[in-house]
Amino acid sequence: MAWVCWCVNGLGLIMYNPAAGRLRMELPRRQMFPWVKVYVKLNHNSPRILCLTSHLRNLELIDPKFQWNGPGGGLSSENSSVEISPTGTLILRNFNLSGVYTCSIFYKLTAMQPDKNLLIKYLIYGSSSSSTFFPAAYADPKNYYEFTARYHAAPCNSSHNAYFEKILLWILNKLVAELSCGVTLIKAECHHVKMQRGGLENEIFFTFSVASLNREKYNRLCEESACDASHRLNKAKHVIERFFKEQVEVNRRSSEPLPEIYYIEGTLQMVLVGRCYPGYGINALTHPDCPECCVACSPGSYNPSNGIHCLRCDSSLIYGATKC
């Protein structure tokens, strides 16, 4: 005898074979779609993340229900960092948590049809898809300049050198303060240098770094472009280069003998250094839509320091790992 079938809303298809006395239930298949990557900037609000596909947006849905889940479990608008609209659209505020985010939507196309179930997945990087969307949190690279310069010096054991180091660092910080940048002395070493066709001279080898500071920390108002960290950093670079160039020009114009400690022309070297937060890295192959972004390291990788690449770690199971 043939199977007798009933459609039960929300459960699917129940089939009964009277001859065999067998009851079988066919659950509705959950629809799945490919992953799509979306990038959300660290500590910023996410874009509106839909619990719909392009196809469903153009249809009338009867009694739709939405359920969002994140790395920590169910999501609710009761949480101040989460906003879910009546139509299931999700906004994550001050986004900083990487992991898999899913939305299940239950709906009918007609009142007589069983519920359909669609699972939409988002992988959000940060501390950090169907269609299945794939939001990934990222952060801009935290670049800084490292620069070196050499000064003719007093004898290496002289206190004059130590005093000059403090004055030079103070001057450099004063020059870039208005740009909300800071200069750090990495090291200062005094050496005896044998000059070409000459005797020994004392020289101080300085290594500094200059980086943009968090402008919001100082509650300063500024135009958006002027607040940009890379814009301020580039301006600080030019200010520092001009400072050393002017030292050479002043010494050339002066009729007085050179001071005991003075900048040696042509020794200034500046190199741009890129860095990401620990747990983040740059990978243009994995993230071609955001090739210069610091994206949270995926499971199987980690970044323990301020490097720009995630390192392989088979034992790492989380996003944004800083330890292996």
N, C-alpha and C positions, 0 to 999 in steps of 0.2 A: 504494500500500500504506500502511496506517496506521503511525503511529509506534509503536515498541516502547519501553517506558519501564521504568526501574529506579529505585527509591528508594535512595539511598546516604546512610547516616547521616553527618550533619555537612556533606554537600555539597549535598544537595537532590535534584532530579530530573534524571536523565540520560535523554535521549530520542534514539533512533536510527531513521532512516528508511532501510531496506535498499535501496529502489528508487533513492533519490537519493544514497545513500552519505553522508548528512549526520549529524553528531553534534552535539547541542545540549544545553547544561546550563542548568537553571533553578535559580538560587541561591535559598535561602529568603529571603523578605522579612524585613527587619528591622522590628520593630514600633516605632512611635513614639507618644508621648503628649504632651498639652499641657504647657506649662511651669507649674510651681507654685512660688511664692516662699516661701522659708523664711529667716528672719533669724537670723544667728548673731552674737553680740556679739563685738566685737574683743577679741583676746587671751583669749577664753574657749573652753571646749570646745564643739564643735558638739553638737546633739542627735544621736541615732542616726539615720543616714541609710540607708534601706533600698534594697537593690538588688532590690526586688520591687514589684509593684503590689498593690493591694488584692485583685484577682482571684487573682493567683498565690499569695498568702499562704494561700488557702483550698484550694490544690491540692497533691497529692503530685507532687514534681518528682524525676525520675530523673537521677542524675549531674549535678547542677547545678555549673556552674563560673562564677566571678565574676572580673571583671577591672576594676579601678578605674584611671582616669587623671585627672590633674590638669593645671594649667597647665604644670608642669615635666616632664610625662611620667607613666610608670607609678607607681602608689602601692603601697606595701608596708608591712606591719607592722614590717619591719626598721627603718623610720624611726620615731624616738621620738615624732614629732608625728602619727603615723598609727596608727590601730587598726582592723583589719579582722577581723571575726569569721568563723568557718567558714561561716556562712550569708550572708556578703557584706555585713553591716552595717558601715557606716563611721562612725568618730568622728574628727574632726580636733581635735587638742589645741592649745591656745593659738593659735587660728585667726587668721591675719593675711595670707592670700594670696588675692586676688581672682582670679576667672576661671571658666572652664567646667570642671566636673568631670563625668566620665561613668562609668557602670558598664555593662558588657556582661555579660549573663547568658546562658549556653548551657545548655539543659535539654531533657529529653524528658518527655512526659506518659505515654508507654508505651514499653516497651523496643524495640518494632518501628518506632516512628516516627522520622523524621529529627530532628536537633537543631533546636530553635527558638532564635532569637537575639533578645534584647530589649535595646534600648539605652535607658538611663535617663540623662538629663542634669540636672545641677545647675549653676546659675549662682551662684557664691558671691562676694558683694561683700566687699571688705575689703582691708587691708594693714596687702587688704580686711580641663523637667526631666523609655508612658510610663505610669502617670502619669509625667511628667518632673518631678522636683522642682527647685526653684530656690532653694537656700539663699543668703541674702544677708547678709554680715557687716555689722554696723553698730556705731556707737559712740554713746553718749549725748552730746548737745550739751554742750560745755564752756562753761557760762555763767559770767559774772562780773558784778559790779556796778561801774559807773563812777559816781563821785560827786564833786560839786564843792561847795566851800564858800569863803566869803570872810571874811577877817580884816582888821580895822583894823590898820594896820602902822606901823612906824617909817619914817623916810625911806627911800625905795627903795634908796639906796646904802648903807644901814646894815648892818653885819655882824650886828646883832641879828636881822634877818629871816632870814638864812641859818641862824643857830643855831637859831631857833625852828622852821624847816622840819624840821631833823634831829630835834629833840625831838618834834614832832608826829607825824612818821612812826614814830619809835620807840614812842611811846605807842599808836598805832593798831595796830601789829603786836603789841604786848604784849597788847592787849585781845582779839585774835582768835587768838592762838597756840594756846590750849587747844582750839580748834575745828579745828586744822590748816588754817587759812586764812592768807593773806598779803596785805598791803597794799603796793601799789607807787605811788610818786609819779610821775605822768605828767608833770605840769608845775606850776610855781609862778611866777606872773608878778605883779610889783608895778606898780600903775597909780595915776595921780593921778585921783581921781574928784571931779567938781564936784557937791556936794550940793545938793538942792533948797533954795532960799532960804538957801544957805550958801556957805562957801568950799571950797577944795580939801582933800581928805583922801587919805592913802595907804592903799591896800588891796591885800592879796595875794589873788589868785585861784588857789585850789588845785584841781587835778584829780587824783584818786586812782582806783585800781581795787582791788577786793578779790576774790580768787578762792580756791577750794578747792585745797589742795595734795594730793599723793598721800599718803594716810594710811599706806599700807603701807610707804612709804619710811622712816617713823619707828618702825616696829615697835610701834605702839601697839595695845593690845587695846581693842575697843569693840563695842557691840551693832551688829547689821547696820544698823538704822535710823539709829543715831547716826553710822555711818561713811558714810552716803550723802552724796555731795558736795553735792547741792542742799539737803539738810537742814542741813548745816553752814554752807553759804553763806547761807541765810536767817537762821540764828541770828546769824551775823556781821553781817548787815545791821542786825538789831535792836540788837545791841550798839553798833554805830557810831552809830546814830540816838540811842540813849540817851546816849551820850557827849557829843554836841553839845547835846542838850537840857539835860543837867546843867550844861554850861558857862554857859548862859543863866540857869539857876536860881541858880547860885552867885553870879554877878555881880549878880543882882537882890537877893539877900539880904545882900550885902556892903555895909557902910557906908563902905568905902574907895573912893577914886576908881578908875575903870576903869584897868586896866593899859595900857601902851603898845600891846601887841598882844593883841587879843581877838576872839573869834568874833562875827560879825555875825548876829544872830538872823534866822531865816527864810531864810538863803541856802543851806542844805544841800539838794541835789537828788541823788537816787539813781536810776539807770536800769539796768535789767537788759539786758545785752548777750549775745546768743547767738553761738556760734562752733562750727565743726567743725574737725577736723583738716584740714590740706591734703590734697586728694584726695578729700574727702568733702563731702556736701551733703545738705540736707533737701529732699524733693520729695514732697508728699502725693499728687500725681496719679500719679506713677510708682510710689510705694510706699504705697498706701492702708492696708496692714496694719501699717505702722510709720510713721505720718505725721510723727512728731516725732523720728525717728531720723536720725543722720548716716550716710548710706549711701554707700559708695564710688561715685564718679562712674563712669558707664558709658562705654564707648567713644563718642567724639564729644563728650565734655565733659571738663572739668577744673576744679580749684579750686586756685589757686596759693598761697592764704594761709589765714587763719583765718576766712574768710567762711562763710556758711551755705548758699550756693547753688553748684551746679556751673554753670560757664559753658560756652557752646557752643564747640566746637573740632573742626572737621571732620577735622583731621589727627591727632587723638588716637585711638589704636587699642587702648589698654589700659584696664583698670579701675583706678580710684584715681589717675588722672593728676594731676600737680601742675604740669605744663608743657604748653604748646600748641606 
